[in-house]
Every structure is written in C-alpha cells, then in structure tokens.
Amino acid sequence: MRPLEDLEKTIGMTFSDRALLRQAFLHSSFIYEAGGNPWESNERLEFLGDAFLGYVIAELLYKESHEMSEGEMTRLRASLVNRDILARIAASLDLGSYLYLGRGEESSKGRERPANLGRVYEALIGAILLDQGEVVARDFVLTSMRSELESVASGSAPVDYKSRLQELAQRLGEGYPIYRTIEAEGPPHARKFTIEVLIADHVMGVGSGPSKQAAEKEAAAVAFNALSEQ
C-alpha cells in the first residue's frame, strides 16, 4: 500500500486534516475486521463526494449546453457519472493502491474492483471538499474528468442505453425495464453473464458480458433499438 503523501504530490495538494484524507481510503471491510464503527469507513465521504460530483457536472452542462433539453442533460450526466468512468479515472490516479482493505477484500483483488475504485474516487472528492473547499474540489473534478468531458464535447461519449431505455419505456407507458440473469458460467476469474431485459413482461433484449453490468448494458442497447422501431 502506497503512502498518502504520494497521492498528495500526484493531485498537487496538501491536506490540513490528515485523518480526513486517510478516512477517504478506509474500506468498510477494513473497519469491520478492525472492530471499528461503520461510520469510520469512507462511505459517508463517498455520499458527499457523489452529491458534489453530480452537482458540478450538472452545473457544467447547464452553462455549456444552452440548447439541450432537461432530458438530454440528464442522459449526459448519467453517462459521465457512472461507475465505469469513475473507476477508470480512479485507476488513472492509482487510487486502488492507497486503499485500506480487509484481508478478504485484499485477497479477492479488491484494489482493482471497479465498484471500489469508483467509490474511493467519490470519497476523495468528499474529503477534498471538506478540507480544501468548494473551489479546489470543483477544480479537481473538472481536471480529473477532463478527458471524459472532452469526449462529450466531441460527441464520442458512450451512450447510456439503460437510462435511455427506461425513459423510452416510461414515455410509452410500458413501466420500468426489468433485468433478469438467465445464465452465469465460467470460473471466477473469467465469468460470463447472460441477461435479458423485459418490458411489460416481454423480453426485448438479451446481452452477455464479463460482468452483470456489461451484460445489462448490451441487453439495454438491443431493447432500446427494438422498442424504438415499434
């Protein structure tokens, strides 16, 4: 595990409250095994960071995208603030190497798990907000997300088909999409999931991938295209 001083050098700031920075990297598994209280983990900071991140992106889209509707801005925000992208940003900052993990989480490659990486990125944002203030925290978000924001500006951002499918289904009065795992095969290190998505009790799309999230995205894309053609 790398010392947090290395991270401060990477992000160009020095924390006044060292305990706050450390808390941003305390995974709940570490707290549980140490016999601490649940609120000592990074989950409260994650909550704060998630809310602030959403606000910063929403404000940016509002100011920079004058001709976008509320629905379009919502889709863009969802495509930017999702676990895959946040995990990719966290990996670029090597945040996983600073995590305090329980033994079980450590042995199961918890430092590389996208969910852990996305959450620790949000927790770090929360810690920066409390220690350095809103201006510094906003600059950190916009700087660390620069490549993703540029993708949106160039029109190459990934399409959030799950959000678009849900919006379309509701607009057509078909209710919410339901995702159902129909197959999971392969060893733990090379799993393959197959998932179907139902709209009004009808299977509208099937997708597969190395994770449930990836399979759901593929199924949603198939279903969205099928529902759009009806």
C-alpha positions in Angstrom: 0.0 0.0 0.0 1.4 3.4 -1.0 1.8 6.3 1.4 -0.8 9.0 1.1 2.0 11.6 0.7 2.5 10.2 -2.8 -1.2 10.9 -3.7 -0.9 14.5 -2.4 2.0 15.0 -4.8 0.0 13.5 -7.6 -3.0 15.7 -7.1 -1.0 18.7 -6.1 -2.4 19.5 -2.7 -1.6 19.1 1.0 -4.3 18.2 3.4 -4.7 20.1 6.6 -6.6 17.2 8.2 -4.6 14.1 7.6 -7.2 11.9 9.3 -9.8 13.1 6.8 -7.6 12.0 3.8 -7.0 8.7 5.4 -10.7 8.1 6.0 -11.3 8.5 2.3 -9.4 5.3 1.8 -10.8 3.2 4.6 -12.9 0.5 3.0 -15.7 -0.9 5.1 -14.1 -4.4 5.1 -11.0 -2.9 6.9 -13.2 -1.2 9.5 -15.2 -4.4 10.1 -12.1 -6.5 10.6 -10.5 -3.9 12.9 -13.7 -3.9 15.0 -14.4 -0.2 14.3 -17.7 1.6 13.9 -19.3 1.5 10.4 -19.3 5.3 10.1 -15.5 5.4 10.3 -15.2 4.0 6.8 -15.2 6.1 3.6 -18.9 5.6 2.9 -20.0 8.9 4.3 -17.4 10.8 2.3 -18.5 8.8 -0.7 -22.0 10.0 -0.2 -20.8 13.6 0.0 -18.5 13.3 -3.0 -21.2 11.7 -5.1 -23.6 14.6 -4.4 -20.9 17.2 -5.2 -19.7 15.5 -8.3 -23.3 15.3 -9.7 -23.8 19.0 -8.9 -20.5 20.0 -10.6 -21.4 18.1 -13.8 -25.0 19.3 -13.8 -23.8 22.9 -13.4 -21.3 22.5 -16.2 -23.9 21.0 -18.6 -26.4 23.7 -17.8 -23.9 26.5 -18.5 -22.2 25.0 -21.5 -25.1 23.2 -23.3 -27.6 26.0 -23.9 -29.7 24.1 -26.5 -30.0 20.8 -24.6 -33.3 19.8 -23.0 -33.6 18.6 -19.4 -33.8 15.0 -20.7 -30.7 15.3 -22.8 -28.7 16.9 -19.9 -29.9 14.1 -17.6 -28.7 11.4 -20.0 -25.3 13.1 -20.4 -24.8 13.5 -16.7 -25.7 9.8 -16.2 -23.2 8.8 -19.0 -20.5 10.8 -17.2 -21.2 10.0 -13.6 -21.3 6.2 -13.8 -19.1 3.5 -12.1 -17.2 2.5 -15.2 -16.0 6.0 -15.9 -15.3 6.8 -12.2 -13.4 3.6 -11.9 -11.3 4.5 -15.0 -10.5 7.9 -13.5 -9.6 6.3 -10.2 -7.3 3.8 -11.9 -5.5 6.7 -13.7 -4.8 8.2 -10.3 -3.8 4.8 -9.0 -6.3 5.2 -6.1 -6.6 1.5 -5.6 -3.0 1.3 -4.3 -3.9 3.6 -1.3 -6.9 1.6 -0.1 -7.1 0.1 3.3 -8.8 -3.2 2.8 -9.8 -6.2 4.9 -7.9 -9.4 4.3 -10.8 -11.0 2.3 -11.2 -8.0 0.1 -7.5 -7.8 -0.4 -7.2 -11.4 -1.5 -10.1 -11.1 -3.9 -8.3 -8.2 -5.9 -10.4 -5.5 -4.2 -7.9 -2.9 -5.3 -8.8 -3.5 -8.9 -12.6 -3.8 -8.4 -14.4 -1.1 -10.4 -17.0 -0.6 -7.6 -14.3 0.1 -5.0 -12.4 2.4 -7.4 -15.5 4.4 -8.3 -16.4 4.8 -4.6 -13.0 5.8 -3.4 -12.8 8.5 -6.1 -16.1 9.9 -4.8 -14.8 9.6 -1.2 -11.7 11.5 -2.2 -13.8 14.3 -3.7 -15.7 14.5 -0.5 -12.5 14.7 1.5 -11.1 17.5 -0.7 -14.4 19.4 -0.5 -14.3 19.4 3.3 -10.5 20.0 3.7 -9.8 22.3 0.7 -13.1 23.9 0.0 -15.5 24.1 -2.9 -13.3 25.9 -5.4 -10.4 23.4 -5.1 -12.8 20.4 -5.1 -14.5 21.7 -8.3 -11.1 22.2 -10.0 -10.1 18.6 -9.0 -13.3 17.2 -10.5 -13.0 19.1 -13.8 -9.3 18.3 -14.1 -9.5 14.6 -13.3 -12.6 14.3 -15.6 -11.1 16.4 -18.4 -10.8 13.5 -21.0 -14.3 12.3 -20.3 -15.7 15.8 -20.7 -13.8 16.3 -23.9 -15.4 13.1 -25.2 -18.8 14.6 -24.5 -17.8 17.8 -26.3 -16.6 15.9 -29.3 -19.7 13.7 -29.4 -17.8 10.5 -28.7 -19.2 9.9 -25.2 -20.7 6.4 -24.7 -24.5 6.2 -24.9 -26.2 5.3 -21.6 -28.7 2.9 -23.1 -30.1 1.8 -19.7 -31.2 5.3 -18.9 -32.5 5.9 -22.5 -34.4 2.6 -22.4 -36.0 3.5 -19.1 -37.0 6.9 -20.3 -38.5 5.5 -23.6 -40.4 2.7 -21.8 -41.9 5.1 -19.4 -42.8 7.6 -22.1 -44.6 4.8 -24.0 -46.5 3.8 -20.8 -44.7 0.4 -20.5 -43.4 0.8 -17.0 -39.8 0.1 -15.9 -37.4 -2.3 -17.6 -36.7 -5.5 -15.6 -33.3 -7.2 -15.9 -33.0 -10.9 -15.3 -29.9 -13.1 -15.2 -30.6 -16.2 -17.3 -27.1 -17.7 -17.2 -23.8 -17.3 -15.4 -20.9 -19.5 -16.4 -17.1 -19.8 -16.3 -14.5 -19.7 -13.5 -14.5 -16.8 -11.0 -11.7 -15.0 -12.9 -13.4 -15.4 -16.3 -17.1 -15.2 -15.7 -19.7 -14.7 -18.5 -23.2 -13.4 -17.7 -26.2 -13.5 -20.0 -29.0 -11.2 -19.0 -32.4 -10.4 -20.6 -34.4 -7.3 -20.2 -38.2 -7.3 -20.1 -40.6 -4.5 -20.9 -44.2 -5.1 -19.9 -43.4 -8.8 -19.3 -42.0 -9.2 -22.9 -38.3 -10.0 -23.5 -37.0 -7.1 -25.6 -33.2 -7.7 -25.5 -30.5 -10.2 -24.4 -26.9 -9.3 -23.7 -23.8 -11.0 -22.4 -20.5 -9.9 -20.9 -17.8 -10.4 -18.2 -20.0 -8.7 -15.6 -23.7 -8.3 -14.9 -23.3 -4.5 -15.6 -21.8 -5.1 -19.0 -24.4 -7.7 -19.9 -27.2 -5.4 -18.8 -25.8 -2.6 -21.0 -25.7 -4.8 -24.0 -29.3 -6.0 -23.4 -30.5 -2.4 -22.9 -28.9 -1.4 -26.2 -30.7 -4.2 -28.1 -34.0 -3.5 -26.3 -33.8 0.3 -26.9 -33.3 -0.2 -30.6 -36.1 -2.8 -30.8 -38.5 -0.6 -28.9 -37.6 2.4 -30.9 -38.6 0.6 -34.1 -42.0 -0.4 -32.9 
